């Protein structure tokens, strides 16, 4: 029987590619999004993938959203915690709102989603939780104390939950993309982008499909021995041990 996968932020950018790749691999996919109804409607029309609108930073909204997915598609086997935002500013200019919104959307969301699927995964002794962190959570990035903290937090969360889930067939891993050619990166000013590309040994931005490929690998039944890891997909820009 087809496995059920939820992709948060699954209607645009990297999430769009992940949703499509999982669907093409035979999963029943639920693509979550926050508020861009036009993009979600276009995505649904193009792909035929179910879309669900809720704020991943809100526990009660996640609960209602997951209940709707389970009612329509069945119990959740795979969660790809992909939704994320940036609200960049140097710390001396950062507002509490910029800090709190990034922590809620990029980090607390992963607690919310994982907490709400973990009981069912433990009962069914299978689960795949895949958290999309970032190169900037691994190395830190000027102007992104909020984002770097949230994304580094995901790596610690992943290592801890991996240990809790290991004897229940649940794997928990991170994927750390480098700079990927999405709207998030298109917002970076061109001179800054040129410098970033010059610092990537592969000589180009990554593609969303390259991240989706890593997700498929970790989601597979055959990936059951890989847990607590961070898979770096960054064109060699930052090589970690
Ligand atoms: P995009 O901005 O292109 O897409 C973000 C998606 O997340 C959208 O579907 C958006 O929904 C959704 N989203 C945002 N906030 C919420 C929320 N509160 N609740 C539910 N959904 C939400 O982002 P990318 O594809 O570029 O990034 C995807 C992930 O990859 C992020 O976690 C990002 O940090 C990470 N990443 C990206 C890199 C890059 O180079 N692009 C590099 C490293 C990591 P809506 O359409 O409704 O706005």
Boltz pocket constraint, residues with backbone or C-beta under 6 A from the ligand:
constraints:
  - pocket:
      binder: B
      contacts: [[A, 8], [A, 9], [A, 10], [A, 11], [A, 12], [A, 13], [A, 14], [A, 15], [A, 32], [A, 33], [A, 34], [A, 35], [A, 36], [A, 37], [A, 39], [A, 40], [A, 54], [A, 55], [A, 56], [A, 57], [A, 81], [A, 82], [A, 83], [A, 84], [A, 85], [A, 105], [A, 132], [A, 133], [A, 134], [A, 135], [A, 176], [A, 177], [A, 178], [A, 179], [A, 180], [A, 181], [A, 182], [A, 183], [A, 184], [A, 185]]
      max_distance: 6.0
